[in-house]
Amino acid sequence: MQLAPAQLANHLQKGLRSLYVLHGDEPLLVQEASDAIRATARAQGFSERTVHTVAGAHFDWSEVLAAGGSLSLFADRQIVEVRIPSGKPGKEGSAAIQQLAEQAVGNDSMLFLFLLPRLDRMTRNGAWFGALEAHGVSVQLEPVERAALPQWIAQRLARQGQRVAAGDEGQRTLQFFADRVEGNLLAAHQEIQKLGLLFPEGELGFEQVEGAVLNVARYDVFKLSEAVLAGQVQRVQRMLDGLRAEGEAEVLVHYTLAEDIRALKRVKDAMDQGRPLPMALREQRVWGLKERLFERVLPRLSAVALDNLLYSAHLVDGIVKGLKAPGWPTDGWQALQRLALGLCMECVPGARGPAKG
């Protein structure tokens, strides 16, 4: 049984199942969901808890199976928590998990809680994960994307009786807050709690938020790619500054930008040869959010613009490796900024009409 994160609280109020699976890479959301399950279990008499962390291929699953198959001498009901940080239990683990899932059926003296990272499609289609979903409740905890972050912040503020002003002023406050905490949800949660300690319930002004919220944003090169293709110039600049400050490798940033340019060029060439855009995207293995961004950008990207971007990417490849190029900065990060913003400006929504090659 699959359950959306927003449905978990109501589900727990109606009754506790004997098996839960939480999977995702957002520590705050996984922690909150697992805490809610444990609290409900404790209220229903689950007074003992054993924790097993699967580390390495030689993990001894017999202890987990024993814990799941026997009652404690000191507690009638217990939680058996299994953490698999790698998301790969191995052959022996797969068999053990399927056995544990079957043991959970109709067992009101045991609560099995599996904590897993974000899983790929192949893993989710595996026999062991299928057994967990078939016999228990599965909750996939996705990160809060940048576009949804202001609303998430507003909801969390509301929980502690606080809100921003209505209209544009409030949206400006939420956007500022989101810029400060992007990519670091746990820190965002802490900053929201800090506002609850500093100010009474009621409306928060921009100046109060600006003075209290620290810049704790964390960025990665994959989100940079999405921001560039979305034409978000200011966000791209912030992300480049953040990646540089965090010590990200210049070559990795360049690789990400260059791969996007090459993919755009390949899809554009395929379209010029008569292939429909959806087919060209599938052939180049472009899907998800990036597929939607490509669909928006490609019709107005000219072949000349892509050729120029591809040549620029070639030059920047040499710069980040210590070479020089006439007319380009010698500093790798400055060159990356020029390349990223060059592509970004081509992708700004509404900035260009359909370009001819």
Backbone torsions as a table, in degrees:
resi	resn	phi	psi	omega
1	MET	NA	125.1	178.1
2	GLN	-97.8	138.7	-177.2
3	LEU	-132.0	136.1	175.5
4	ALA	-74.9	146.2	-179.1
5	PRO	-53.1	-38.3	-178.1
6	ALA	-67.7	-17.7	-178.7
7	GLN	-90.7	-9.1	-171.8
8	LEU	-63.4	-44.4	-177.0
9	ALA	-59.5	-47.8	178.8
10	ASN	-64.1	-37.9	178.4
11	HIS	-60.7	-45.0	-178.0
12	LEU	-67.4	-30.9	177.6
13	GLN	-67.4	-30.5	-177.7
14	LYS	-81.7	-24.7	-178.8
15	GLY	157.8	150.1	-175.4
16	LEU	-99.0	130.0	173.9
17	ARG	-87.0	168.5	-176.3
18	SER	-92.0	-4.9	-178.6
19	LEU	-145.9	129.1	177.4
20	TYR	-131.7	142.4	177.0
21	VAL	-126.5	121.0	175.8
22	LEU	-112.7	124.7	179.5
23	HIS	-135.8	132.4	-179.2
24	GLY	162.6	163.8	-175.6
25	ASP	-104.3	9.9	-180.0
26	GLU	-97.7	101.5	-172.7
27	PRO	-55.2	-41.1	-177.9
28	LEU	-61.9	-47.3	-176.8
29	LEU	-68.1	-38.4	176.7
30	VAL	-64.8	-43.0	179.6
31	GLN	-62.3	-45.3	-178.3
32	GLU	-65.3	-41.7	-180.0
33	ALA	-66.4	-43.7	-179.8
34	SER	-68.1	-36.6	176.5
35	ASP	-62.4	-40.0	179.8
36	ALA	-64.5	-41.1	178.8
37	ILE	-65.8	-45.3	-179.7
38	ARG	-63.1	-41.8	-179.1
39	ALA	-62.9	-42.1	177.7
40	THR	-63.5	-40.5	180.0
41	ALA	-65.6	-43.2	179.6
42	ARG	-61.9	-38.3	179.2
43	ALA	-65.8	-19.9	-179.7
44	GLN	-104.7	17.0	171.6
45	GLY	95.5	9.5	175.3
46	PHE	-82.9	90.9	-170.6
47	SER	-96.7	-5.1	179.3
48	GLU	-125.1	146.6	-177.5
49	ARG	-141.1	130.0	172.6
50	THR	-116.0	140.4	-176.9
51	VAL	-120.3	129.8	179.9
52	HIS	-125.8	121.2	179.3
53	THR	-105.8	118.2	-178.0
54	VAL	-81.4	109.2	-178.0
55	ALA	-124.9	111.5	176.1
56	GLY	88.0	167.2	-176.2
57	ALA	-74.7	-15.5	-175.1
58	HIS	-103.4	24.0	178.2
59	PHE	-63.1	138.9	-178.0
60	ASP	-88.9	101.9	-178.5
61	TRP	-76.1	-11.0	-177.8
62	SER	-62.6	-32.9	179.0
63	GLU	-66.0	-40.0	179.1
64	VAL	-67.1	-43.6	179.2
65	LEU	-63.8	-37.7	178.3
66	ALA	-66.5	-41.4	179.3
67	ALA	-64.1	-36.2	-179.4
68	GLY	-78.5	-14.8	-176.2
69	GLY	-108.1	3.5	-177.5
70	SER	-137.7	150.8	177.5
71	LEU	-91.1	149.3	177.0
72	SER	-74.5	150.8	176.3
73	LEU	-73.4	-20.9	-172.4
74	PHE	-110.8	-4.3	-178.4
75	ALA	-147.4	137.4	-179.5
76	ASP	-74.8	-31.3	-174.9
77	ARG	-132.7	140.2	-176.8
78	GLN	-143.2	155.2	176.5
79	ILE	-99.1	128.7	174.0
80	VAL	-110.0	110.7	-174.9
81	GLU	-106.2	126.2	-178.2
82	VAL	-120.3	118.5	179.9
83	ARG	-108.5	127.6	-179.9
84	ILE	-124.1	84.2	-174.6
85	PRO	-57.9	-32.5	-178.6
86	SER	-80.5	-20.8	-174.4
87	GLY	74.6	8.7	-177.5
88	LYS	-125.5	96.2	-177.7
89	PRO	-76.7	-14.1	-178.0
90	GLY	81.8	175.1	-176.1
91	LYS	-63.5	-48.2	179.8
92	GLU	-64.2	-41.2	179.9
93	GLY	-65.6	-37.5	179.1
94	SER	-59.3	-45.8	179.0
95	ALA	-64.7	-41.1	-179.5
96	ALA	-65.0	-41.3	-179.2
97	ILE	-64.2	-41.9	178.7
98	GLN	-62.6	-36.5	176.9
99	GLN	-67.3	-42.6	178.5
100	LEU	-63.4	-40.0	179.1
101	ALA	-60.8	-38.8	178.3
102	GLU	-70.1	-36.8	178.0
103	GLN	-63.2	-29.1	-176.1
104	ALA	-71.2	-22.8	-176.1
105	VAL	-64.4	120.8	177.0
106	GLY	71.5	10.4	-178.2
107	ASN	-96.6	100.9	-177.7
108	ASP	-90.5	3.2	177.7
109	SER	-100.4	-6.7	-179.5
110	MET	-127.3	143.3	170.8
111	LEU	-126.6	118.5	179.4
112	PHE	-97.6	128.5	179.2
113	LEU	-126.6	113.9	179.2
114	PHE	-103.4	129.1	178.8
115	LEU	-115.0	119.8	-174.2
116	LEU	-130.5	156.6	174.0
117	PRO	-76.3	-174.7	174.7
118	ARG	-64.0	134.2	-175.3
119	LEU	-111.0	142.8	175.6
120	ASP	-79.7	171.3	-174.7
121	ARG	-62.4	-39.6	-178.9
122	MET	-61.6	-42.6	179.6
123	THR	-65.5	-41.3	-179.5
124	ARG	-65.6	-23.8	178.3
125	ASN	-88.8	-0.5	-179.5
126	GLY	-71.1	160.0	-175.7
127	ALA	-63.5	-41.0	-176.0
128	TRP	-67.7	-40.4	179.4
129	PHE	-72.5	-35.3	175.9
130	GLY	-60.3	-38.1	178.2
131	ALA	-66.2	-39.8	178.6
132	LEU	-62.9	-44.7	-179.7
133	GLU	-68.7	-33.6	-178.0
134	ALA	-70.1	-35.4	-174.5
135	HIS	-104.0	-3.9	-177.4
136	GLY	-144.7	-158.2	-178.3
137	VAL	-114.8	126.2	-178.7
138	SER	-110.9	131.0	179.1
139	VAL	-125.4	117.6	177.8
140	GLN	-94.2	120.8	-174.4
141	LEU	-107.2	97.0	-177.2
142	GLU	-85.2	150.1	174.3
143	PRO	-61.5	154.3	175.8
144	VAL	-83.0	114.4	-178.1
145	GLU	-70.8	159.4	-175.1
146	ARG	-56.9	-40.0	-178.1
147	ALA	-64.3	-29.8	-178.1
148	ALA	-93.3	-6.7	-173.3
149	LEU	-64.3	-43.4	178.6
150	PRO	-57.0	-42.5	179.3
151	GLN	-66.8	-37.9	177.1
152	TRP	-62.0	-42.7	178.2
153	ILE	-62.4	-43.8	-179.9
154	ALA	-61.3	-40.6	179.3
155	GLN	-65.9	-39.7	179.5
156	ARG	-69.1	-37.5	175.1
157	LEU	-62.4	-40.5	-179.0
158	ALA	-62.0	-32.8	178.9
159	ARG	-61.0	-29.8	-179.8
160	GLN	-105.7	20.0	172.8
161	GLY	77.2	21.9	-179.2
162	GLN	-119.1	157.8	-179.6
163	ARG	-155.0	161.5	173.7
164	VAL	-95.9	170.5	179.7
165	ALA	-64.6	157.5	177.6
166	ALA	-75.3	160.1	173.5
167	GLY	76.8	-155.0	-174.3
168	ASP	-62.8	-36.1	-179.0
169	GLU	-62.1	-43.8	179.2
170	GLY	-66.1	-40.0	177.7
171	GLN	-64.4	-37.9	176.4
172	ARG	-62.4	-40.8	178.9
173	THR	-63.4	-45.4	-179.3
174	LEU	-66.3	-39.2	178.3
175	GLN	-65.2	-41.3	177.2
176	PHE	-60.6	-46.5	179.3
177	PHE	-58.8	-47.2	-178.3
178	ALA	-62.3	-39.0	177.6
179	ASP	-61.0	-36.0	-177.5
180	ARG	-73.7	-25.2	-172.6
181	VAL	-120.3	5.6	-177.0
182	GLU	-53.1	133.8	177.2
183	GLY	78.9	6.6	-176.7
184	ASN	-142.5	72.9	-171.3
185	LEU	-65.8	-35.6	178.9
186	LEU	-63.0	-42.3	177.3
187	ALA	-66.7	-36.2	176.6
188	ALA	-59.9	-43.9	177.5
189	HIS	-59.9	-41.7	179.9
190	GLN	-67.7	-38.2	178.6
191	GLU	-67.3	-36.4	176.5
192	ILE	-64.8	-43.8	177.5
193	GLN	-62.0	-36.9	178.6
194	LYS	-62.4	-40.4	177.3
195	LEU	-61.9	-34.2	177.8
196	GLY	-67.0	-29.6	178.4
197	LEU	-82.0	-33.9	-174.9
198	LEU	-80.9	-33.7	-171.8
199	PHE	-127.8	150.5	179.0
200	PRO	-72.3	172.3	175.9
201	GLU	-62.8	151.6	-179.1
202	GLY	124.3	-156.5	-173.6
203	GLU	-84.5	137.1	176.3
204	LEU	-105.2	131.8	176.2
205	GLY	-86.9	163.9	-179.9
206	PHE	-59.3	-41.7	-177.7
207	GLU	-62.5	-37.4	178.7
208	GLN	-64.9	-44.8	179.6
209	VAL	-68.1	-43.5	-179.5
210	GLU	-59.6	-39.5	-177.8
211	GLY	-78.2	-18.4	-173.3
212	ALA	-105.6	-32.4	-171.9
213	VAL	-85.6	123.9	179.2
214	LEU	-79.1	158.2	174.7
215	ASN	-84.5	97.6	-177.1
216	VAL	-119.6	20.6	-178.6
217	ALA	-62.9	146.3	175.0
218	ARG	-130.4	136.4	-174.6
219	TYR	-122.9	157.6	171.1
220	ASP	-134.5	161.7	-172.6
221	VAL	-66.8	-25.5	-179.7
222	PHE	-72.0	-37.7	175.2
223	LYS	-69.3	-32.9	175.3
224	LEU	-59.7	-43.8	179.2
225	SER	-57.5	-45.3	-179.6
226	GLU	-64.3	-40.6	-179.2
227	ALA	-65.7	-39.7	178.8
228	VAL	-62.7	-48.5	-177.3
229	LEU	-68.5	-23.7	177.3
230	ALA	-84.1	-4.5	178.5
231	GLY	72.1	29.1	-177.8
232	GLN	-92.2	83.3	-169.0
233	VAL	-60.5	-50.0	-177.3
234	GLN	-64.8	-40.0	178.6
235	ARG	-64.9	-40.0	178.0
236	VAL	-59.8	-43.7	179.5
237	GLN	-61.8	-43.8	178.3
238	ARG	-62.0	-42.1	-176.8
239	MET	-67.8	-40.6	177.2
240	LEU	-62.3	-43.7	177.9
241	ASP	-62.3	-40.9	-179.9
242	GLY	-67.1	-43.2	179.0
243	LEU	-63.0	-39.8	178.0
244	ARG	-64.4	-43.9	-179.1
245	ALA	-65.5	-31.5	-179.2
246	GLU	-82.3	-4.5	177.6
247	GLY	82.7	22.6	177.9
248	GLU	-62.8	146.1	-178.9
249	ALA	-70.9	130.7	179.7
250	GLU	-59.2	-38.5	-176.5
251	VAL	-65.4	-32.3	179.3
252	LEU	-70.9	-40.8	177.2
253	VAL	-63.1	-44.2	179.3
254	HIS	-62.7	-42.9	-179.5
255	TYR	-58.3	-43.3	-178.6
256	THR	-63.8	-46.0	179.4
257	LEU	-65.0	-44.7	-178.0
258	ALA	-64.8	-37.9	178.4
259	GLU	-62.8	-39.8	177.5
260	ASP	-63.8	-43.6	-179.9
261	ILE	-63.6	-44.0	179.1
262	ARG	-63.4	-40.6	179.9
263	ALA	-65.4	-42.0	176.9
264	LEU	-60.6	-41.9	-179.8
265	LYS	-64.7	-43.2	-179.1
266	ARG	-65.2	-42.8	179.2
267	VAL	-66.2	-41.2	178.9
268	LYS	-61.8	-43.4	178.6
269	ASP	-62.3	-40.9	179.3
270	ALA	-63.9	-39.2	177.5
271	MET	-64.7	-39.4	179.0
272	ASP	-65.6	-23.4	178.0
273	GLN	-88.7	4.4	174.4
274	GLY	103.1	0.1	179.3
275	ARG	-78.0	138.9	174.4
276	PRO	-63.9	149.0	-177.8
277	LEU	-55.5	-46.6	179.8
278	PRO	-58.5	-38.9	179.1
279	MET	-67.5	-43.2	179.6
280	ALA	-61.9	-39.4	178.7
281	LEU	-65.4	-42.0	179.1
282	ARG	-64.2	-41.5	-179.0
283	GLU	-63.3	-31.2	-179.8
284	GLN	-94.1	8.8	176.5
285	ARG	57.5	45.2	176.3
286	VAL	-105.9	120.2	-178.3
287	TRP	-150.1	179.5	179.3
288	GLY	69.9	-145.2	-179.1
289	LEU	-61.3	-39.5	-179.0
290	LYS	-64.2	-33.4	177.2
291	GLU	-61.6	-43.9	179.8
292	ARG	-66.1	-37.1	178.4
293	LEU	-67.2	-42.4	177.2
294	PHE	-60.6	-43.0	-178.8
295	GLU	-60.7	-34.4	-179.9
296	ARG	-77.0	-37.6	-171.0
297	VAL	-85.1	-41.0	-169.6
298	LEU	-59.0	-41.1	-177.4
299	PRO	-59.7	-22.0	-179.9
300	ARG	-114.6	14.5	173.2
301	LEU	-95.3	122.3	179.7
302	SER	-81.3	157.5	176.9
303	ALA	-63.0	-36.2	178.9
304	VAL	-64.7	-43.3	179.5
305	ALA	-62.1	-41.3	179.6
306	LEU	-68.0	-38.8	176.8
307	ASP	-61.3	-42.7	179.3
308	ASN	-65.3	-40.7	178.4
309	LEU	-65.6	-39.0	179.2
310	LEU	-64.9	-40.0	177.5
311	TYR	-66.8	-40.1	177.6
312	SER	-62.6	-40.9	178.2
313	ALA	-61.6	-37.8	176.7
314	HIS	-62.5	-43.8	179.1
315	LEU	-64.5	-43.3	-178.0
316	VAL	-67.4	-30.5	175.1
317	ASP	-57.0	-42.4	177.6
318	GLY	-70.4	-38.5	-177.5
319	ILE	-63.2	-44.6	-178.5
320	VAL	-69.5	-12.9	177.0
321	LYS	-103.0	10.1	172.6
322	GLY	102.6	0.9	179.3
323	LEU	-88.5	168.8	178.5
324	LYS	-115.7	151.1	177.6
325	ALA	-135.8	130.4	-178.9
326	PRO	-56.0	132.2	177.0
327	GLY	81.3	1.5	-179.8
328	TRP	-115.6	151.1	175.6
329	PRO	-61.2	150.3	176.2
330	THR	-84.3	-21.6	178.2
331	ASP	-76.7	129.1	-176.3
332	GLY	-59.6	-43.1	-178.2
333	TRP	-68.3	-35.8	176.4
334	GLN	-66.1	-37.8	177.1
335	ALA	-67.2	-40.4	177.5
336	LEU	-63.0	-39.1	178.6
337	GLN	-62.4	-43.5	179.7
338	ARG	-63.4	-41.9	179.5
339	LEU	-66.0	-48.0	-177.4
340	ALA	-62.4	-45.5	-179.0
341	LEU	-70.5	-30.2	175.9
342	GLY	-62.4	-44.9	176.8
343	LEU	-69.2	-41.5	-177.8
344	CYS	-59.6	-43.4	-179.0
345	MET	-63.8	-30.9	175.7
346	GLU	-68.9	-22.2	-174.5
347	CYS	-102.5	-0.3	-178.8
348	VAL	-61.1	126.1	-179.2
349	PRO	-58.3	128.5	175.5
350	GLY	77.3	0.1	-176.0
351	ALA	-78.3	-25.5	-177.5
352	ARG	-136.8	149.7	170.5
353	GLY	-85.4	178.3	176.7
354	PRO	-57.7	125.0	-176.7
355	ALA	-93.2	147.0	177.8
356	LYS	-97.6	139.7	-179.7
357	GLY	-77.7	NA	NA
